[in-house]
Amino acid sequence: MTDCMIPTKRFQDAAYDWQREAFSRFDDERARIAHLVVHRRGRKTSLALNIAIRECCRKPKTVIRYIAPKRINAYDICWEDPNMLFSFMPDPLVMPWTANKSDMSVLFGNESLLKMHGADKIAEGKRGLGGAGFVVDEWSYHESDYVYNAVIQPIIRESGGWVWFLYTPNGMNHAYDMLTRAQEDVKAGRTDTYVKILRASESGLVKPDELAEAKRTMPHALYQQEYECEFLASSDMVLIQPYQIERLKDINHGHIGVRRIISCDPAFEGDSCVIMCIENTKVIEKQVLHPDRTGEIVAACLAMGSRFKTPNYIIDCIGNGKGAADGLADIAGTFVQYFNSSEKAGQGSQIQFVNRRAEAWWHTMTEIVEGRVTYIEDPEIRKQLCSLLYSVPGGRVLMELKSRVRSRLGRSPDDADCYVYGQWGLKNTEPIRGDGSRSARARFVPVGAGMGGMV
């Protein structure tokens, strides 16, 4: 392989000191088992991919496996990103290789194989995979330690292979427990185990102004986790904290004009359907229904809109909720925002989100922290707002699923979601005059922007 630079010149020319140190330890057999707890944008995945590629090139018929929490994560992180896997591959004229997209694998000319996996698929029954090395990415976001205990550990115990765990913290879960044991092994003198914790305040890899902006705009707990690699208790991973809401009591708001919107989080078959009228960020009425038909939701929303003289509505239209949104939109004089909580979030923010729901929760949190929201008097809304956890898989904010909240707390956060959607909808709602009519012409917002009709 003298005619081919591996790792590639692109990686070597831009390698950080900590990456060079990790490479050196790997080559000296002092990192057979490695825990790389590295802040966001620390390039831990690019390091591990280059080691995997190099090992495939220099050792014929070897198998290296990259494992992300889910198969879609492996695709997004490595396969699809033009700056990841294929930007580091060797010149095919020197070391031939063939990529198989459907299988997410790369077969090299020396019969070595680099294969991408999702731990979710492995957990469905794929044991005995075999492999000389394993890169376990976003380890703290794996559902459990199953993939290591049931698949990887038996292989490397028998063959002497290697495994690298890459992650930023995600609470005190299995990754935290394994890191603690690895640190104890290092202290006890185990020479094949390597632990690296790299914090942004110490690495110098993030520009000071960018780090300061992240610290200013992000919740303290999120900043400490993503940039300072702190392992936090679950209570710290609540996006909206009680003290932030309580501070709103001391703020006097002077709104220009009156903006009102009816927000609805639809539900059927016995589940709670929550409807709120929100005026200038304040909830002025809330109803909780248990409807059997879409028409009941439409009628209840219209009645509330009539009482408070507003034509503006925002409906979570995921699933059966779209029927309620369509029903309202078909009525003359209504202006309905179709809020699809599962659709892709907008772009352009420094913070990235998994979906629109996370983006709307983040918007509400920001409005509360900045003091632009009226104190929330309803105790159930306050309780639910301060109960939802968030995580940051792959560097993108994700709010806790309703099903998990329901199993953890015994109730669904319907009130909180309805409130959040209403705050999101207000920013797209124009002021109205005292007679309920709008003070400015309606503007059309394309459905692709997450809304339908007029707002």
C-alpha positions as CSV (number, residue, x, y, z in Angstrom):
1,M,0.0,0.0,0.0
2,T,3.0,2.4,-0.4
3,D,1.3,4.2,-3.3
4,C,-1.8,5.1,-1.3
5,M,-2.0,7.4,1.7
6,I,-4.3,5.8,4.3
7,P,-5.8,7.5,6.2
8,T,-6.4,9.9,3.3
9,K,-4.5,13.1,2.9
10,R,-7.7,15.0,3.5
11,F,-8.0,13.5,7.0
12,Q,-4.3,13.7,7.9
13,D,-3.9,17.3,6.9
14,A,-6.8,18.4,9.1
15,A,-6.4,15.9,12.0
16,Y,-6.7,17.3,15.5
17,D,-4.1,16.5,18.1
18,W,-6.5,14.4,20.1
19,Q,-7.2,12.4,17.0
20,R,-3.5,11.8,16.4
21,E,-3.1,10.7,20.0
22,A,-6.0,8.2,19.6
23,F,-4.5,6.8,16.4
24,S,-1.2,6.4,18.1
25,R,-2.7,4.5,21.0
26,F,-4.6,2.3,18.6
27,D,-1.4,1.4,16.8
28,D,0.4,0.7,20.1
29,E,-2.4,-1.6,21.1
30,R,-3.3,0.7,24.0
31,A,-6.9,1.3,22.8
32,R,-8.4,-2.1,22.0
33,I,-11.4,-0.9,24.1
34,A,-11.9,2.8,23.8
35,H,-14.5,5.2,25.2
36,L,-14.3,8.5,23.3
37,V,-16.6,11.0,25.1
38,V,-16.1,14.0,22.8
39,H,-18.1,17.3,22.5
40,R,-20.2,18.0,19.4
41,R,-18.2,18.8,16.3
42,G,-15.1,17.1,17.8
43,R,-14.9,14.8,14.8
44,K,-14.9,11.6,16.7
45,T,-16.9,9.7,14.0
46,S,-14.5,10.8,11.2
47,L,-11.6,9.5,13.3
48,A,-13.2,6.1,13.8
49,L,-14.2,5.8,10.2
50,N,-10.6,6.4,9.1
51,I,-9.3,3.8,11.4
52,A,-11.9,1.3,10.1
53,I,-11.0,2.1,6.5
54,R,-7.3,1.8,7.1
55,E,-7.8,-1.6,8.9
56,C,-9.8,-2.9,6.0
57,C,-7.1,-1.8,3.5
58,R,-4.1,-3.2,5.3
59,K,-5.6,-6.5,6.5
60,P,-7.1,-8.7,3.7
61,K,-10.4,-10.5,4.5
62,T,-11.0,-8.5,7.6
63,V,-14.5,-7.3,8.7
64,I,-15.2,-4.0,10.4
65,R,-18.6,-3.1,11.6
66,Y,-20.0,0.4,12.3
67,I,-23.1,0.3,14.5
68,A,-25.4,3.3,15.1
69,P,-28.5,3.3,17.4
70,K,-30.8,2.7,14.3
71,R,-30.1,1.9,10.7
72,I,-31.5,5.3,9.6
73,N,-28.9,6.9,11.9
74,A,-26.1,4.9,10.2
75,Y,-27.3,6.1,6.8
76,D,-27.7,9.7,7.9
77,I,-24.4,10.0,9.8
78,C,-22.1,8.0,7.5
79,W,-23.5,7.0,4.2
80,E,-25.5,10.1,3.0
81,D,-23.2,12.9,4.4
82,P,-20.8,13.8,1.6
83,N,-18.2,14.8,4.2
84,M,-18.1,11.5,6.0
85,L,-17.5,7.9,4.7
86,F,-16.9,8.4,1.0
87,S,-14.8,11.5,1.5
88,F,-12.2,9.4,3.2
89,M,-12.1,6.3,0.9
90,P,-8.9,5.5,-0.8
91,D,-8.2,6.0,-4.5
92,P,-10.0,3.1,-6.2
93,L,-7.3,2.8,-8.8
94,V,-4.9,1.8,-5.9
95,M,-7.3,0.0,-3.6
96,P,-10.4,-1.0,-5.5
97,W,-13.7,-0.9,-3.6
98,T,-17.4,-1.3,-4.3
99,A,-20.2,0.3,-2.3
100,N,-23.5,-1.4,-1.9
101,K,-26.1,1.2,-0.9
102,S,-29.0,-1.3,-0.1
103,D,-26.7,-3.2,2.2
104,M,-24.7,-0.2,3.4
105,S,-21.5,-2.0,2.9
106,V,-18.1,-1.4,1.2
107,L,-16.2,-4.4,-0.2
108,F,-12.5,-3.8,-0.8
109,G,-10.3,-5.3,-3.5
110,N,-8.5,-7.4,-0.8
111,E,-11.9,-9.0,0.2
112,S,-12.2,-6.9,3.4
113,L,-15.6,-5.6,4.3
114,L,-16.8,-2.4,6.1
115,K,-20.5,-2.8,7.0
116,M,-22.9,-0.3,8.5
117,H,-25.6,-1.5,11.0
118,G,-28.4,-0.2,13.2
119,A,-28.5,-1.7,16.7
120,D,-32.3,-1.9,16.3
121,K,-31.9,-4.5,13.5
122,I,-29.2,-6.4,15.4
123,A,-31.5,-6.6,18.4
124,E,-34.1,-8.3,16.2
125,G,-32.0,-11.4,16.2
126,K,-28.8,-11.0,14.2
127,R,-26.2,-12.6,16.4
128,G,-22.9,-14.2,15.4
129,L,-22.1,-11.5,13.0
130,G,-18.3,-11.7,13.4
131,G,-15.8,-9.0,13.0
132,A,-12.3,-7.9,13.8
133,G,-13.3,-4.4,14.9
134,F,-16.4,-2.5,15.9
135,V,-17.2,1.2,15.9
136,V,-20.2,1.8,18.1
137,D,-21.4,5.4,17.4
138,E,-23.8,7.5,19.5
139,W,-23.4,4.8,22.2
140,S,-25.3,6.8,24.8
141,Y,-28.4,6.9,22.5
142,H,-28.6,3.1,22.0
143,E,-31.7,1.7,23.7
144,S,-29.5,-0.5,25.9
145,D,-26.2,-2.3,26.2
146,Y,-27.5,-5.3,24.3
147,V,-25.4,-4.9,21.2
148,Y,-22.2,-5.0,23.3
149,N,-23.2,-7.7,25.7
150,A,-24.9,-10.1,23.3
151,V,-22.9,-9.5,20.1
152,I,-19.6,-7.7,20.4
153,Q,-18.2,-8.8,23.8
154,P,-18.3,-12.6,23.0
155,I,-16.5,-11.9,19.7
156,I,-13.7,-9.7,21.0
157,R,-13.2,-11.9,24.1
158,E,-12.5,-14.9,21.8
159,S,-10.7,-13.2,19.0
160,G,-8.9,-10.3,20.7
161,G,-10.7,-7.8,18.4
162,W,-11.3,-4.1,19.2
163,V,-14.3,-1.9,19.9
164,W,-14.6,1.9,20.1
165,F,-17.5,3.6,21.7
166,L,-18.2,7.1,20.5
167,Y,-20.6,9.5,22.1
168,T,-21.6,12.6,24.0
169,P,-23.5,11.9,27.2
170,N,-27.2,11.2,27.4
171,G,-27.9,10.9,31.1
172,M,-26.6,8.3,33.5
173,N,-27.5,5.3,31.5
174,H,-25.6,2.2,30.2
175,A,-22.9,4.4,28.6
176,Y,-22.2,6.1,31.8
177,D,-22.0,2.8,33.7
178,M,-19.6,1.3,31.1
179,L,-17.4,4.5,31.1
180,T,-17.2,4.3,34.9
181,R,-16.0,0.7,34.7
182,A,-13.5,1.6,32.0
183,Q,-12.1,4.4,34.1
184,E,-11.7,1.9,36.9
185,D,-9.9,-0.5,34.6
186,V,-7.5,2.2,33.5
187,K,-6.7,3.1,37.2
188,A,-6.1,-0.5,37.9
189,G,-3.4,-0.6,35.2
190,R,-5.3,-2.3,32.3
191,T,-3.2,-1.3,29.3
192,D,-5.6,-2.1,26.4
193,T,-8.3,0.3,27.6
194,Y,-8.4,4.0,26.6
195,V,-10.7,6.7,27.9
196,K,-10.8,10.1,26.4
197,I,-13.2,12.9,27.6
198,L,-12.8,16.0,25.5
199,R,-14.6,19.2,26.6
200,A,-15.1,22.1,24.3
201,S,-13.8,24.6,26.9
202,E,-10.5,22.7,26.9
203,S,-10.2,21.4,23.3
204,G,-10.0,24.8,21.5
205,L,-11.8,23.1,18.5
206,V,-14.9,25.4,18.6
207,K,-14.3,29.1,18.0
208,P,-14.7,31.2,21.2
209,D,-17.5,33.3,19.7
210,E,-19.4,30.3,18.5
211,L,-19.0,28.6,22.0
212,A,-20.2,31.8,23.7
213,E,-23.3,32.0,21.4
214,A,-24.1,28.3,22.1
215,K,-23.8,29.0,25.8
216,R,-26.1,32.0,25.5
217,T,-28.8,30.4,23.4
218,M,-28.9,26.9,24.8
219,P,-30.4,25.7,28.1
220,H,-27.6,25.3,30.6
221,A,-28.1,21.5,30.9
222,L,-28.0,21.0,27.2
223,Y,-24.9,23.1,26.8
224,Q,-23.1,21.3,29.6
225,Q,-24.0,17.9,28.1
226,E,-23.2,18.6,24.4
227,Y,-20.1,20.8,24.9
228,E,-18.8,20.0,28.3
229,C,-19.6,16.3,28.3
230,E,-21.4,16.2,31.6
231,F,-23.5,13.3,32.5
232,L,-26.7,14.7,33.9
233,A,-29.6,13.4,35.9
234,S,-32.9,13.0,34.0
235,S,-34.4,16.0,36.0
236,D,-31.7,18.2,34.4
237,M,-32.9,17.1,30.9
238,V,-36.3,18.9,31.2
239,L,-36.4,21.5,28.5
240,I,-38.6,24.0,30.4
241,Q,-37.7,24.4,34.1
242,P,-40.2,25.4,36.8
243,Y,-38.1,28.4,37.9
244,Q,-38.1,29.8,34.4
245,I,-41.9,29.8,34.4
246,E,-42.1,31.3,37.9
247,R,-39.9,34.3,36.8
248,L,-42.7,35.3,34.4
249,K,-44.7,36.5,37.4
250,D,-42.5,39.6,37.7
251,I,-42.8,40.6,34.1
252,N,-45.3,43.1,32.8
253,H,-46.2,42.7,29.1
254,G,-47.3,45.5,26.8
255,H,-48.5,43.9,23.6
256,I,-49.2,45.9,20.5
257,G,-52.5,44.8,19.1
258,V,-54.4,41.7,20.1
259,R,-53.5,38.3,18.6
260,R,-55.8,35.4,19.4
261,I,-55.7,31.8,18.2
262,I,-57.5,28.6,19.0
263,S,-55.1,25.7,19.4
264,C,-56.1,22.1,19.3
265,D,-54.3,18.8,20.0
266,P,-56.9,16.3,18.6
267,A,-57.5,12.9,20.1
268,F,-60.2,10.3,19.7
269,E,-61.6,7.1,21.3
270,G,-61.4,8.1,24.9
271,D,-58.2,10.0,24.8
272,S,-58.1,13.7,25.9
273,C,-58.6,16.3,23.1
274,V,-57.4,19.6,24.4
275,I,-58.6,23.0,22.9
276,M,-57.3,26.4,24.1
277,C,-57.9,30.0,23.2
278,I,-54.6,31.9,23.6
279,E,-54.5,35.7,23.5
280,N,-51.2,37.4,23.4
281,T,-49.5,34.3,24.8
282,K,-52.0,33.9,27.7
283,V,-54.5,31.0,27.9
284,I,-57.9,32.5,28.4
285,E,-59.9,29.3,28.1
286,K,-59.2,25.6,28.0
287,Q,-61.5,22.7,27.2
288,V,-60.7,19.0,27.6
289,L,-63.0,16.7,25.5
290,H,-63.2,13.0,24.8
291,P,-64.7,13.0,21.3
292,D,-65.7,10.1,19.1
293,R,-66.0,11.9,15.9
294,T,-64.0,14.6,14.0
295,G,-67.2,16.7,13.8
296,E,-67.2,17.1,17.6
297,I,-63.7,18.6,17.5
298,V,-64.6,20.9,14.6
299,A,-67.7,22.1,16.4
300,A,-65.9,22.7,19.7
301,C,-63.1,24.7,18.0
302,L,-65.6,26.8,16.1
303,A,-67.6,27.5,19.2
304,M,-64.6,28.7,21.1
305,G,-63.5,30.8,18.1
306,S,-66.9,32.4,18.0
307,R,-66.9,33.2,21.7
308,F,-63.5,35.0,21.4
309,K,-64.0,36.4,18.0
310,T,-61.0,34.9,16.3
311,P,-60.9,33.1,12.9
312,N,-57.4,31.8,13.6
313,Y,-56.8,28.1,14.4
314,I,-53.8,25.8,14.7
315,I,-54.4,22.0,14.6
316,D,-51.9,19.2,15.1
317,C,-52.8,17.4,11.9
318,I,-50.7,14.3,12.3
319,G,-52.9,11.2,11.9
320,N,-56.6,11.7,12.4
321,G,-56.0,15.3,13.3
322,K,-55.9,16.3,9.6
323,G,-59.6,15.6,9.3
324,A,-60.3,18.2,12.0
325,A,-58.0,20.7,10.3
326,D,-59.6,20.1,6.9
327,G,-63.1,20.4,8.5
328,L,-62.2,23.8,9.9
329,A,-60.4,25.0,6.8
330,D,-63.5,24.2,4.7
331,I,-65.6,26.7,6.6
332,A,-65.6,30.2,5.1
333,G,-63.8,32.8,7.1
334,T,-61.5,30.5,9.0
335,F,-57.7,30.6,8.8
336,V,-56.1,27.3,9.7
337,Q,-52.5,26.5,10.4
338,Y,-51.8,22.8,9.7
339,F,-49.2,21.9,12.2
340,N,-47.6,18.5,11.5
341,S,-45.6,17.7,14.6
342,S,-43.7,14.9,12.9
343,E,-42.6,16.7,9.8
344,K,-39.1,17.9,9.1
345,A,-38.1,21.0,11.1
346,G,-37.0,24.2,9.4
347,Q,-33.4,25.0,8.7
348,G,-31.2,28.0,9.4
349,S,-31.1,27.9,13.2
350,Q,-27.9,27.1,15.1
351,I,-29.9,24.5,16.9
352,Q,-31.1,21.5,14.8
353,F,-34.3,19.6,15.5
354,V,-35.5,16.1,14.7
355,N,-39.0,17.4,13.8
356,R,-41.4,20.3,14.0
357,R,-42.6,19.3,17.5
358,A,-39.1,19.7,18.9
359,E,-38.8,23.0,17.1
360,A,-42.0,24.3,18.5
361,W,-41.1,23.3,22.0
362,W,-37.7,25.0,21.6
363,H,-39.5,28.2,20.4
364,T,-41.8,28.1,23.5
365,M,-38.8,27.6,25.8
366,T,-37.0,30.5,24.3
367,E,-40.0,32.8,24.6
368,I,-40.4,31.8,28.3
369,V,-36.7,32.3,29.0
370,E,-36.7,35.7,27.3
371,G,-39.8,36.7,29.2
372,R,-42.0,37.2,26.3
373,V,-44.8,34.9,27.6
374,T,-47.5,35.7,30.2
375,Y,-47.3,33.7,33.4
376,I,-49.0,30.4,33.0
377,E,-51.7,30.2,35.6
378,D,-53.1,26.8,34.7
379,P,-51.3,24.3,37.1
380,E,-51.7,21.3,34.8
381,I,-50.1,23.1,31.9
382,R,-47.2,24.2,34.1
383,K,-46.8,20.7,35.4
384,Q,-46.7,19.1,32.0
385,L,-44.4,21.7,30.5
386,C,-41.9,21.0,33.2
387,S,-42.2,17.2,32.8
388,L,-41.1,16.5,29.3
389,L,-37.5,15.4,28.8
390,Y,-35.4,16.0,25.7
391,S,-32.5,14.3,24.1
392,V,-30.0,15.2,21.4
393,P,-29.5,12.1,19.1
394,G,-27.0,12.9,16.4
395,G,-26.8,16.5,17.6
396,R,-30.5,17.3,16.9
397,V,-33.0,18.1,19.6
398,L,-35.8,15.5,20.1
399,M,-38.7,15.8,22.6
400,E,-39.7,12.8,24.6
401,L,-42.4,10.8,22.8
402,K,-45.9,11.0,24.2
403,S,-46.0,7.2,24.7
404,R,-43.0,7.4,26.9
405,V,-44.3,10.3,28.9
406,R,-47.5,8.3,29.4
407,S,-45.7,5.2,30.6
408,R,-43.3,7.3,32.8
409,L,-45.8,9.7,34.4
410,G,-49.1,8.0,33.9
411,R,-50.5,10.7,31.7
412,S,-50.1,12.2,28.2
413,P,-48.8,15.7,27.9
414,D,-51.7,16.9,25.8
415,D,-52.2,20.2,27.6
416,A,-48.5,21.1,27.2
417,D,-48.5,20.2,23.5
418,C,-51.6,22.2,22.9
419,Y,-50.1,25.2,24.7
420,V,-46.8,24.9,22.7
421,Y,-48.6,24.6,19.4
422,G,-50.6,27.7,20.3
423,Q,-47.5,29.7,21.0
424,W,-46.0,28.5,17.7
425,G,-49.1,29.6,15.9
426,L,-49.3,33.0,17.4
427,K,-46.1,34.1,15.7
428,N,-47.8,33.5,12.3
429,T,-51.1,35.3,13.4
430,E,-51.7,39.0,12.7
431,P,-53.4,41.3,15.3
432,I,-57.2,41.7,15.2
433,R,-59.4,44.7,16.0
434,G,-61.9,44.8,18.8
435,D,-64.7,43.6,16.5
436,G,-62.8,40.4,15.7
437,S,-61.7,41.3,12.2
438,R,-58.1,41.5,11.2
439,S,-56.2,44.7,11.1
440,A,-54.2,43.7,8.0
441,R,-54.7,41.7,4.9
442,A,-54.3,37.9,5.2
443,R,-51.2,36.5,3.8
444,F,-50.9,33.0,2.1
445,V,-48.5,30.5,3.6
446,P,-47.7,27.5,1.4
447,V,-48.5,24.0,2.8
448,G,-44.8,23.2,2.5
449,A,-44.1,25.7,5.2
450,G,-46.1,23.6,7.7
451,M,-49.5,25.5,7.2
452,G,-52.4,25.4,5.0
453,G,-54.8,28.2,3.9
454,M,-54.5,31.6,5.3
455,V,-53.1,32.9,8.6
